[in-house]
Amino acid sequence: MTESTDTTLRQLSTVERDGHEARVATLAQTYQTTPEDLWDAVTTPARIARWFAPVTGDLRLGGRFQVENNAAGTVQTCDAPREFTATWEYGGEVSWLAVRIRGEEGGAASLELEHTAVVADEWWDQFGPGATGVGWDLGLYGLGLHLANPDAARPDDENAWLLSDEGKAFVTASSEAWARASVAAGTPAEAATAAALRTTAFYTEMPTEE
């Protein structure tokens, strides 16, 4: 179950966006499929619903979309079947996505996902890049399962899996991997580790009823 996180490449950087310093988290994963099939899997609503979440709206240049129980956004650029960019609007905040696909040796294809966001320092200090990075890791893992079995439906209760030993192991490995990326980007190791532990707890601890 942790194989997906072990083979994902992660990188952190900063850029200026609309006059603010923004943090960029980049993930890259290779799949045993063609670039055309990978593009179809990440841009076709019926397929997105099988590995990520139901999506409604207009998935074309300039179109608006809504991910069920998640973000909305606008498709800003589209160069099929190689790249698209979109806004990612959630909780009153706007961030930006870039998804790039390319062919690899041996008939494989790689997906690079770049998420750029202006993040408050206190939030970053508390959770680090894993706050969103773990979620993207889970998405890329689900994408891999879908590509291996395109007709399979998403599990009815994904939260139950997150609370299972298998799910907790995946989230822990993902959080630790993002902590290593954070250290490589200049974060002190102790701070990166503490943020990773808080992120793991956020994803895997059962909420208590008051």
Secondary structure, 3 states (H helix, E strand, C coil): CCHHHHHCEEEEEEEEECCEEEEEEEEEEEECCCHHHHHHHHHCHHHHHHHCCCEEECCCCCCEEEECCCCEEEEEEEECCCEEEEEEEECCEEEEEEEEEEECHHHCEEEEEEEEECCCHHHHHHHCCHHHHHHHHHHHHHHHHHHHCCCCCCCCCHHHHHCCHHHHHHHHHHHHHHHHHHHHCCCCHHHHHHHHHHHHHHHHCCCCCC
